[in-house]
Amino acid sequence: MKIMVVDDEEDVQLLFRQKFRKEIRKGLLDFHFAFSAQAALDYLKNAEPNNLVLILSDINMPGMNGLELLKAIKAQFPHLKVFMMTAYGDNENHHKAQEYGADDYLNKPVEFEHLKQKIFELSDH
């Protein structure tokens, strides 16, 4: 199962590879990292998004933010699941994320065991 993580903080790549190393090694999960919303959209337009199952996106990013990215993804690739992540527990963002079609909303720091459960629940469908 392929997952794209969109976050302007590049250290998330190391964190996700560390937290999911067993699943990656077993070939259960494959991660692609985009460090801006625009890079994520470019990847989706140029890659084969059909094998992508889930996008995990930060909300607060420079340039296009995660909510704008969510809106664009849901308009162009409605079949993709999108989980929003934020370090700011703010109700307005949560409400907008739901309004724009987010499939889930996670607070940072991410609770990785909880996230793993959610990811594997997706693969059961």
N, C-alpha and C positions, 0 to 999 in steps of 0.2 A: 504494500500500500504506500503510495507516494503522498507526502505532505510537504507543503511549502510554508515556511515560516518567514513572515515579513516584519522586520524590525530594524530600525536605524542603528541600534546598538549591536555592533558586530560580535560582541562577546556572547550573544545568545547562541551563536553557532556552536561554540565550545560547550556551553551548558547543555544544549539539547543533545549533542553527540555523546556527552558523558552520561546524561540521565537515561538515554535510550540505547546505550551501547549494546546491550544484550539483544534487543529487538532488531537493531541494525545488523549485528553480526549474524543473526539467524535468518536475515533476509526478510523479516516480517515488515519492516518499515524502511522507507527510503526518504531522506530529507533533502529538500532544495531550499536554499536561503536567498532571500532578496532583501537588500538593505535600504530599499525605498519603495514606496507605493508604485512609482513609475517603473522601476525595475521589475516588480511583480507583474504589472500589466503587460510589459514587453515580453516577459517570459511566457505568459499565458497566450499572447497573440502569436508567438513564434514557435512555441513548443507544442507538444501534443497534450492538451489539457485533459484529454479523456482518461489518461492513466493517473491523473491527480485526483485524490479523494477529498482532501481537506486543506484549507488554508487557515493558518493561525496568524492573525495580524495584530500588531500593536496599534493602538489608536493614536497616540501622540507621536507624530513624526514630522520632521520639517518637510516643506513642500506640500504635496497631497497627503492629507492625514488618513488614518485607517478607516474612518467612517466614509470618506469620499471614495476610497478604494473599495470598500464593501458595496457601496451603491453601484459602482462601475462593474464589479464582478457579477453581482446579482443581475444586472441588466444584460451583460454579454454572455455569462456562463451560469445560467440559473441552476444547473444541476450540481454545482460545486457547493460543498459545505464550508461555511466560514465561521470560525470562532474568533471573537475579538478578545484582546488582552489589554489590560490597562493597570497602571500603578496607582491611578487616581480613582477612588471609589465614588464616582460622581454620577448622580441619578440622571442628569440630562444626557450624558453620553450613553448610559445604559438604555435609556428610553429610545434615543436615536438609533442605536445599534439594532434594537428590536424592530423599530419602524422600518429600517432599511433591509431587514431580512436576515440578521445574524442568527446563526443556528445555536450559538452559545456565547456566553460572556464570562471571561475568567479574570480574576484579579491577580496582579503580580505582587509578590513573587508567586510564580505558578506552582501550584501543588501538583507535582509531577505524577504521583500515584493516581490521583483523581483524574488527571488528564489522560493517562494511559487507559484507564477504565473507559473514559468517554470515546477515545480513539478506537478501542477494540469493540465497543458497542456499535460504532459506525460500520465496522467491517462485517458485523453479523447481519447487517441489513442487505 
